[in-house]
Amino acid sequence: MLTEKQLQEWVDSLPLDELAGQVINYEIGKRHDREWVKQIIRDTKPGSIYYGRDDEELCQYIRDLQDEACSVPTMYVADVEHGPGCGAPIDQLLPVPMAWGAVNDPDLVEAAHHETAKMCRKYMRHLALSPVSDINFNFRNPLVNTRAVSDDTDAVIRLCAAAVRGFQKDGMMAACCKHFPGDGMDDRNQHFLTSINSLSKEEWMNTYGRVYKAMIDEGVMSIMVAHIALPAFDEKVDDILGYPPATLSKNLMTGLLKGTLGFDGCIVSDAMSMIGACAMVPAERLAVEYLKAGGDLILFALPTDHKYIIEAVESGDLPLERLKDAVLRIFRMKNKVGLFGEEEAIQAKLANDPLTAIEAMDQELADRSITVIRNARGLFPQKNLKPGAKILQVIVQIEETNGNNVNYRAMATVEEELKARGYEVTTLVNPKHYDVKDAVEKYDLVLLNCRVSSSNYQGGTLRLGWGQVMALWRGYLMQHPNLIFTSFGDPYKLYDYPFAHTYINTYSPTESSQRAFVKALFGEIEAVGKSPVAHEGFFERGI
C-alpha cells in the first residue's frame, strides 16, 4: 500500500483532465456501442466503471481499454446487495437483507459477505454499492422494503456493520453504505422525484445519524449520498423545488456527513440519471454542483460531465483543491482495496480458493429466516399430506413492466421441490377467479405465493393491484380448507390480504428461500425466523 504522502503527491502530479476523469464513473453495458465506449474511455480516462452481470467478454474489453488509456488503475463497481450474483456473472445469491434481519446473526452475515466479496473480487469488482443501511420506517415505501434489514435502528446497525466487516476484510472490496441521509421515511421513490426524510434533527440523530456514525466508526470506506432531502438540516431551494437532495447539498455532505459525523472516506453519489437529482439543476451543472457541495465520485456520469468539470475549474467556479480532495478520497479507497500494486497477489490467492463456502451460508440464512406471521388454523407445517396429493400453486406477481421481465421461472424452485417429494403440482401465474373456481374439489393443498417486493420491482408502489387479486375474486380460493398464503417478499402484504388465516414470510424469492419454504412447509425444518419489522395492528417485531 502507498503512504498518504505518496497518494497526495500522485494526485498533485495529475493534469486537470485526468483529475476530472478520476471522479467520473460510467455505467457500461451490452446496449452501448463499443466504438463509443472506446472513444469515451480514451477521451475522458474515467477512474471507475460500473458494470453488472454483463458477460465477461465485454468486461475484459473494457478492462483492456482502461489499461491502455489510463495511468491510474481503474476501480470496478457493482451493486452487490444480496450476494455475488447481483454484480458478477454467476448465479449465487443470498436472501435479501430483510431475511438477514429475520435471522439476526451478525457472525453469519459477516461470513457470508466476506465470501461474497471474494467471489466478486475474482471477477474484478472492487466497490460494492452495499449494504443498504436504510431504516424501513414506512411500510408504504416502494424502494427500501426488503432491501432494508429492519425498521429497528439497533438491528440495522448490528447487521449492516457485520456486512461492512465482511466486505472489507483483507481488503477484498470497499463497502458503500446507502442511502444517506436515509431512505424509508417517504412513501415515494427518488428515481421519480426528490424524496424527503422528514425527521426532526433530534429524531434523525437518534436513528439514521446513529446508523451512519456506527458505519463510520466501523471504517466503511464509502457512503452513497442519495437524492433525498433532509429539511431539518437544510434550506429551501425555492417554493417549487423545495429542499435540495443530499447530492446537491453542501449542508448535508460537507456540513453533516463530513463535518458533524466525521466521515473522511469517499462520498459516492447515487445514480445521477435519476429525476430526484436532474430535476433540480440543468444537466450541465449536475456534476459540478455535486462536487462543489462536497461529493467525490459521480455515479453514472455522462461523458460531457468531464468537459463541464474542467471548464468549472478553469473558470474558478469549482476550486481545484476541492477536485483534488475528491480524487484523494478516491485514491485512498483504491489503495485500501489493493489497486495500487496488489491486484496480482489477490487474484493469485483467490485462484487457490474453491469459493464454495457461501453455498451453505446462503441456505442457512434462508432456512433460518422463514417466519410464521399468522397460523390461525394450524395449517403450517403440513404434517399429514401424503405423497401423491394434488397441490395448486397460485403465483401472484408483477407483470413485465419497464424492462422488468418477471417470469414464471423466477418461482420454479417451489414446484420442483414439491414434485421431488412426490406431489402432483399445478402452477398458475396471476390467474383469474374462473381459473381456480374448482380448486376446492381438485386440490388437497393450495399455496398462494406472492412475489411482489422491491427485490423484483422498483416503481411507485408495492401495493397489490388487479393482477394480484383476481385469483381471489368471488372467494373460490378462500373457501379452500387448506389454503396457505406466503409472501416471498415483505410481510406487509397482510395489509392487502387481511383475511389470510395462514400467512408465512420468506422475505426473499431466491432459490434458497424457495427451498427453505418447502422444507418448513412439511416440517423438515422449524420456522424459526422472527419478523425484523412491525406493522401496527397486524404483527409485531420479533427481534
C-alpha positions in Angstrom: 0.0 0.0 0.0 1.1 3.6 -0.7 1.5 6.1 2.1 -0.7 9.2 2.5 2.2 11.3 1.3 2.6 9.2 -1.9 -1.1 9.4 -2.6 -1.1 13.2 -2.2 2.0 13.6 -4.4 0.3 11.4 -7.1 -2.9 13.5 -7.0 -0.8 16.7 -7.2 1.0 15.4 -10.3 -2.1 14.6 -12.3 -3.1 17.1 -15.1 -6.6 18.6 -14.9 -8.1 16.3 -17.5 -7.0 13.3 -15.5 -8.2 14.7 -12.2 -11.6 15.3 -13.8 -11.6 11.7 -15.1 -10.9 10.2 -11.7 -14.2 11.5 -10.2 -16.2 10.0 -13.1 -17.9 6.6 -13.0 -19.6 5.3 -16.2 -22.2 2.6 -16.3 -21.4 0.5 -19.4 -23.4 -2.5 -20.6 -24.2 -4.6 -23.6 -26.5 -1.9 -25.0 -23.6 0.5 -25.6 -21.8 0.7 -29.0 -18.3 -0.5 -28.5 -16.7 2.2 -30.7 -18.5 4.8 -28.5 -17.1 3.1 -25.4 -13.6 3.1 -26.8 -13.9 6.8 -27.6 -15.2 8.0 -24.2 -12.6 5.9 -22.3 -9.7 7.3 -24.4 -11.1 10.9 -24.2 -12.0 11.1 -20.5 -9.9 8.4 -18.8 -12.6 7.5 -16.1 -11.4 6.5 -12.7 -14.1 3.8 -12.3 -16.5 1.8 -14.3 -19.8 0.3 -13.2 -20.9 -3.0 -14.7 -23.4 -5.5 -13.5 -23.8 -9.1 -14.7 -22.8 -8.5 -18.3 -20.8 -11.2 -20.0 -17.1 -11.3 -19.1 -16.0 -10.8 -22.7 -17.5 -7.3 -22.5 -15.9 -6.7 -19.1 -12.5 -7.8 -20.4 -12.9 -5.5 -23.4 -13.5 -2.6 -21.0 -10.6 -3.5 -18.8 -8.2 -3.7 -21.8 -9.3 -0.2 -22.9 -8.9 1.2 -19.4 -5.4 -0.4 -19.0 -4.4 1.2 -22.3 -5.8 4.7 -21.7 -5.5 5.3 -18.0 -2.3 5.9 -15.9 -4.3 5.2 -12.7 -5.6 1.7 -12.0 -9.4 1.5 -12.5 -11.9 0.7 -9.8 -14.8 -1.6 -11.0 -18.1 -1.1 -9.2 -21.1 -3.4 -8.8 -24.4 -3.2 -7.0 -23.9 -6.2 -4.7 -26.9 -6.0 -2.4 -27.5 -9.7 -1.6 -24.8 -12.0 -2.9 -22.2 -12.1 -5.7 -24.8 -12.9 -8.4 -26.1 -9.3 -8.1 -23.0 -7.9 -9.7 -20.9 -10.7 -11.1 -21.6 -13.2 -13.9 -22.5 -16.1 -11.6 -25.8 -17.4 -10.2 -25.0 -17.4 -6.5 -27.2 -15.1 -4.5 -28.1 -14.6 -0.8 -31.5 -14.0 0.6 -32.4 -10.3 0.7 -31.4 -8.1 3.6 -34.8 -8.3 5.4 -34.1 -12.0 5.7 -30.8 -11.3 7.4 -32.9 -9.3 10.0 -35.2 -12.3 10.5 -32.2 -14.5 11.2 -30.4 -11.8 13.3 -27.0 -13.4 13.3 -24.2 -10.9 12.7 -21.5 -13.6 12.5 -23.3 -15.4 9.7 -23.9 -12.1 7.9 -20.3 -11.1 8.2 -19.0 -14.5 6.9 -21.5 -14.6 4.0 -20.4 -11.1 2.9 -16.7 -12.0 3.1 -17.4 -14.9 0.8 -19.4 -12.6 -1.4 -16.5 -10.2 -1.6 -14.1 -12.9 -2.6 -16.3 -14.1 -5.4 -16.8 -10.6 -6.7 -13.1 -9.8 -6.5 -12.3 -12.8 -8.5 -14.3 -11.1 -11.3 -12.6 -7.8 -10.7 -15.3 -6.0 -8.7 -13.7 -3.7 -6.2 -16.5 -1.5 -4.8 -19.8 -3.0 -3.6 -22.7 -0.5 -3.5 -23.9 -2.1 -0.3 -25.1 -2.6 2.4 -28.4 -0.8 2.3 -28.3 1.0 5.6 -31.8 2.5 5.5 -34.4 2.0 8.2 -37.8 0.8 6.8 -40.0 3.1 8.9 -42.7 3.5 6.3 -44.3 0.2 5.1 -45.5 2.1 2.0 -42.0 2.9 0.8 -41.7 1.3 -2.6 -37.9 1.3 -2.8 -36.4 0.2 0.5 -38.8 -2.6 1.6 -37.0 -5.9 1.7 -33.7 -4.2 0.8 -33.6 -3.0 4.4 -32.6 -5.1 7.3 -35.3 -3.8 9.7 -37.3 -0.9 11.0 -35.2 -1.0 14.2 -32.2 1.2 14.4 -30.1 -1.1 16.5 -30.8 -4.1 14.2 -29.7 -2.1 11.2 -26.5 -1.1 12.9 -25.8 -4.6 14.1 -26.2 -6.3 10.8 -25.0 -3.6 8.4 -21.8 -3.3 10.4 -21.4 -7.1 10.0 -21.8 -6.7 6.3 -19.2 -3.9 6.1 -16.7 -6.0 8.0 -17.3 -8.9 5.7 -16.9 -6.9 2.5 -13.8 -5.1 3.7 -11.9 -8.0 5.4 -8.5 -8.5 3.9 -9.2 -5.6 1.5 -11.4 -7.7 -0.7 -13.9 -5.0 -1.5 -14.8 -1.5 -0.4 -18.3 -1.3 1.2 -20.6 1.6 0.5 -23.4 2.2 2.9 -26.5 3.8 1.4 -28.7 5.9 1.0 -27.6 8.9 3.1 -29.4 10.8 4.6 -31.6 7.8 4.9 -34.5 6.3 2.9 -37.5 4.6 4.3 -39.4 7.6 5.6 -41.1 8.8 2.5 -43.7 6.8 0.5 -42.1 7.9 -2.8 -39.2 6.9 -5.0 -36.2 9.1 -5.7 -35.9 7.6 -9.1 -39.0 9.6 -9.9 -38.5 12.8 -7.7 -36.6 14.2 -4.8 -38.0 12.3 -1.8 -37.9 13.5 1.7 -36.6 12.3 5.1 -39.0 14.3 7.3 -37.5 13.6 10.8 -36.5 16.4 13.1 -32.9 17.0 14.0 -33.2 15.1 17.3 -35.1 12.2 15.7 -32.6 11.9 12.8 -29.6 12.0 15.1 -31.1 9.2 17.2 -31.9 7.0 14.2 -30.2 7.5 10.8 -27.5 9.6 12.4 -26.7 6.7 14.8 -26.6 4.3 11.9 -24.1 6.4 9.8 -22.0 7.2 12.8 -21.7 3.5 13.6 -20.8 2.7 10.0 -18.1 5.4 10.0 -16.8 4.0 13.3 -16.7 0.6 11.6 -14.4 2.0 9.0 -16.7 1.9 6.0 -14.7 3.2 3.0 -17.5 4.9 1.2 -21.1 6.2 1.7 -23.6 6.7 -1.0 -25.4 10.0 -0.9 -28.9 9.9 -2.3 -31.4 12.2 -4.0 -33.2 12.6 -0.7 -33.8 15.9 1.1 -33.4 16.4 4.8 -35.3 19.6 5.6 -34.3 19.6 9.3 -30.7 20.3 8.4 -31.1 22.3 5.2 -32.6 25.3 3.5 -35.2 25.5 0.7 -34.1 26.0 -2.9 -37.4 27.7 -3.7 -41.1 27.2 -3.3 -41.4 24.9 -6.3 -38.3 22.7 -5.9 -38.4 22.7 -2.2 -35.3 21.3 -0.4 -32.3 20.1 -2.3 -31.4 16.4 -2.5 -28.3 15.4 -0.4 -26.4 15.0 -3.7 -26.6 18.8 -4.2 -26.5 19.9 -0.6 -23.3 21.3 1.0 -25.1 21.4 4.3 -25.7 17.7 4.2 -22.5 16.4 2.5 -19.8 18.8 3.8 -21.6 20.0 7.0 -23.4 17.0 8.3 -21.7 13.9 6.9 -18.1 15.1 6.7 -18.3 17.6 9.5 -20.7 16.6 12.3 -20.4 12.8 11.7 -16.7 13.0 10.9 -16.7 10.9 7.7 -13.3 11.1 6.0 -13.9 8.4 3.3 -15.3 8.7 -0.2 -18.8 10.1 -0.9 -20.4 8.3 -3.8 -23.4 9.8 -5.5 -26.5 7.7 -6.3 -27.1 7.4 -10.0 -27.1 10.9 -11.4 -29.6 9.9 -14.1 -32.4 9.8 -11.5 -35.1 12.5 -11.6 -34.5 13.2 -7.9 -31.2 14.9 -8.9 -31.6 16.0 -12.5 -34.9 17.9 -11.9 -33.1 20.3 -9.6 -30.4 21.8 -11.8 -29.6 21.8 -15.6 -27.7 18.8 -16.9 -24.5 20.7 -17.5 -24.4 21.8 -13.8 -25.2 18.5 -12.1 -21.7 17.0 -11.7 -20.2 20.4 -10.9 -22.7 21.3 -8.2 -22.3 17.8 -6.7 -18.6 18.3 -6.4 -18.9 21.8 -5.1 -21.3 20.6 -2.4 -18.7 18.0 -1.2 -19.4 14.9 -3.3 -16.4 12.8 -4.5 -17.4 10.1 -7.0 -20.1 10.7 -9.7 -22.0 7.6 -10.3 -23.4 7.1 -13.8 -21.8 10.3 -15.2 -22.1 11.4 -18.8 -19.0 12.0 -21.0 -20.0 15.7 -21.2 -19.5 15.9 -17.4 -15.8 15.6 -18.0 -15.8 18.8 -20.0 -18.1 20.7 -17.6 -15.8 19.8 -14.6 -12.7 21.1 -16.5 -14.4 24.3 -17.5 -15.7 24.9 -14.0 -12.1 24.6 -12.6 -10.7 26.8 -15.3 -13.3 29.5 -14.6 -12.8 29.3 -10.8 -16.3 28.1 -10.2 -15.0 24.8 -8.9 -11.9 25.2 -6.7 -9.0 23.0 -7.9 -8.4 22.0 -4.3 -11.9 20.7 -3.9 -11.4 18.5 -7.0 -8.1 17.3 -5.7 -9.7 16.5 -2.4 -12.3 14.3 -4.1 -9.6 12.5 -6.1 -7.5 11.9 -3.0 -10.5 10.3 -1.2 -11.0 8.0 -4.2 -7.3 7.2 -4.2 -7.4 6.3 -0.6 -10.2 3.8 -1.3 -8.4 2.3 -4.2 -5.3 2.0 -2.1 -7.2 0.2 0.7 -8.5 -2.5 -1.7 -5.1 -3.1 -3.2 -5.5 -1.5 -6.6 -2.1 0.2 -6.3 0.2 -2.9 -6.8 -1.6 -5.7 -5.0 -4.2 -7.0 -7.5 -2.0 -9.7 -8.9 -1.3 -11.2 -5.5 -5.0 -11.0 -4.5 -6.0 -12.8 -7.7 -3.4 -15.5 -7.1 -4.7 -16.1 -3.6 -8.3 -16.3 -4.9 -7.3 -18.8 -7.6 -6.5 -21.3 -4.9 -9.8 -20.8 -3.0 -12.7 -23.0 -4.1 -15.1 -20.2 -3.1 -17.9 -22.7 -2.2 -18.4 -21.9 1.4 -21.1 -19.3 0.5 -23.5 -22.0 -0.7 -24.1 -23.4 2.8 -24.3 -19.9 4.2 -26.9 -19.0 1.6 -29.1 -21.9 2.6 -28.6 -21.4 6.3 -29.7 -17.8 6.0 -32.8 -18.9 4.0 -33.7 -21.8 6.4 -33.4 -19.7 9.5 -35.4 -16.7 8.0 -38.8 -18.5 7.4 -41.3 -16.7 9.6 -44.8 -17.6 10.7 -46.7 -14.3 10.8 -50.2 -15.9 11.3 -51.2 -19.6 11.7 -54.8 -19.3 12.9 -55.9 -22.7 11.6 -52.7 -24.6 12.4 -52.1 -25.4 8.8 -48.3 -24.8 8.9 -46.5 -27.1 8.8 -48.4 -29.7 6.8 -47.6 -32.9 8.6 -50.3 -35.2 7.1 -50.2 -34.5 3.4 -49.1 -37.7 1.7 -47.0 -38.1 -1.5 -49.3 -38.2 -4.5 -51.5 -35.4 -3.1 -52.5 -32.7 -5.5 -51.2 -29.2 -4.9 -52.2 -26.0 -6.6 -49.5 -23.2 -6.6 -51.0 -19.8 -7.4 -48.3 -17.3 -8.1 -49.2 -13.6 -7.9 -46.5 -11.3 -9.1 -45.9 -8.1 -11.1 -46.1 -8.5 -14.8 -43.4 -7.4 -17.1 -43.1 -3.6 -16.7 -40.4 -1.1 -17.7 -37.9 -3.9 -18.6 -38.6 -6.0 -15.5 -39.0 -9.4 -17.0 -40.8 -11.1 -14.1 -41.4 -14.6 -15.4 -42.6 -18.0 -14.2 -39.0 -19.3 -13.9 -38.5 -16.9 -11.0 -40.7 -19.1 -8.8 -39.9 -22.5 -10.3 -38.0 -23.9 -7.4 -41.1 -24.3 -5.2 -42.7 -26.5 -7.9 -39.5 -28.5 -8.4 -39.1 -29.1 -4.6 -42.8 -30.2 -4.3 -42.5 -32.6 -7.2 -39.3 -34.1 -5.8 -41.3 -35.1 -2.7 -43.8 -36.9 -4.8 -46.7 -34.4 -5.1 -48.7 -33.6 -8.2 -48.4 -29.8 -8.8 -50.3 -27.4 -11.0 -48.9 -23.8 -11.2 -50.9 -20.8 -12.3 -49.5 -17.3 -12.7 -51.8 -14.4 -11.9 -54.9 -16.5 -12.7 -58.5 -15.1 -12.8 -61.1 -16.4 -10.5 -62.7 -18.6 -13.1 -59.4 -20.4 -13.5 -59.5 -21.6 -9.9 -63.2 -22.0 -9.0 -62.9 -25.8 -8.9 -59.8 -25.7 -6.6 -61.8 -27.0 -3.6 -62.7 -30.2 -5.4 -59.5 -30.7 -7.3 -56.6 -30.0 -4.8 -55.6 -31.1 -1.4 -53.5 -28.0 -0.7 -53.5 -24.5 -2.2 -50.3 -22.4 -2.0 -51.0 -18.7 -2.7 -47.4 -17.4 -3.3 -46.9 -13.7 -3.7 -43.7 -12.3 -5.3 -44.1 -8.6 -5.0 -41.5 -6.5 -3.3 -38.6 -4.1 -4.0 -36.5 -7.2 -4.9 -38.3 -7.5 -8.2 -39.9 -4.1 -8.8 -38.9 -0.5 -8.1 -41.8 1.6 -9.0 -44.2 4.0 -7.4 -45.9 1.5 -5.1 -45.7 -2.1 -3.8 -49.4 -2.3 -3.1 -51.2 -5.1 -4.8 -53.2 -4.5 -8.0 -55.8 -6.2 -10.1 -53.4 -8.8 -11.4 -52.6 -9.9 -7.8 -56.2 -10.1 -6.5 -58.2 -11.5 -9.3 -57.4 -15.1 -8.3 -59.4 -14.3 -5.1 -62.4 -12.8 -6.8 -65.7 -14.4 -5.7 -63.9 -16.1 -2.9 -63.3 -19.5 -4.5 -59.8 -19.9 -3.2 -60.7 -18.6 0.2 -63.2 -21.5 0.6 -60.4 -24.0 0.4 -59.8 -25.5 3.9 -56.1 -25.9 3.2 -55.0 -22.5 1.9 -51.6 -21.1 2.8 -50.6 -17.6 1.8 -46.8 -16.9 1.6 -45.0 -13.7 0.8 -41.7 -14.2 -1.0 -41.1 -10.6 -0.2 -42.2 -8.3 2.5 -44.6 -9.2 5.3 -46.7 -6.1 4.7 -48.9 -8.0 2.2 -51.1 -8.9 5.2 -52.3 -5.3 4.8 -53.9 -6.2 1.4 -54.7 -9.8 2.4 -56.0 -9.3 6.0 -58.4 -12.2 5.5 -55.5 -14.7 5.3 -55.7 -17.2 8.2 -52.3 -18.6 7.4 -49.5 -16.2 6.5 -45.9 -17.2 6.1 -43.0 -14.9 5.1 -39.7 -15.9 3.4 -38.7 -12.2 2.6 -36.8 -13.4 -0.5 -37.6 -15.0 -3.8 -34.2 -16.6 -4.2 -33.9 -20.3 -4.9 -32.5 -21.0 -1.4 -35.6 -19.2 0.1 -37.9 -21.2 -2.0 -36.2 -24.5 -0.9 -36.4 -23.3 2.7 -40.1 -22.6 2.4 -40.9 -26.1 1.1 -38.8 -27.7 3.9 -40.6 -25.7 6.5 -43.9 -26.4 4.9 -43.5 -30.1 5.6 -41.9 -29.7 9.0 -38.4 -30.8 7.8 -37.0 -27.7 9.4 -38.7 -25.5 12.0 -39.7 -22.0 11.0 -37.6 -20.0 13.5 -37.4 -16.6 11.8 -38.6 -13.5 13.7 -40.1 -10.6 11.9 -37.5 -7.7 11.8 -40.3 -5.2 11.1 -43.6 -4.4 12.8 -46.9 -3.3 11.3 -49.2 -1.8 13.8 -52.5 -3.7 14.1 -51.2 -6.7 12.1 -48.0 -8.1 13.6 -45.2 -7.1 15.9 -41.4 -7.0 15.5 -39.8 -10.2 16.8 -36.2 -9.2 17.2 
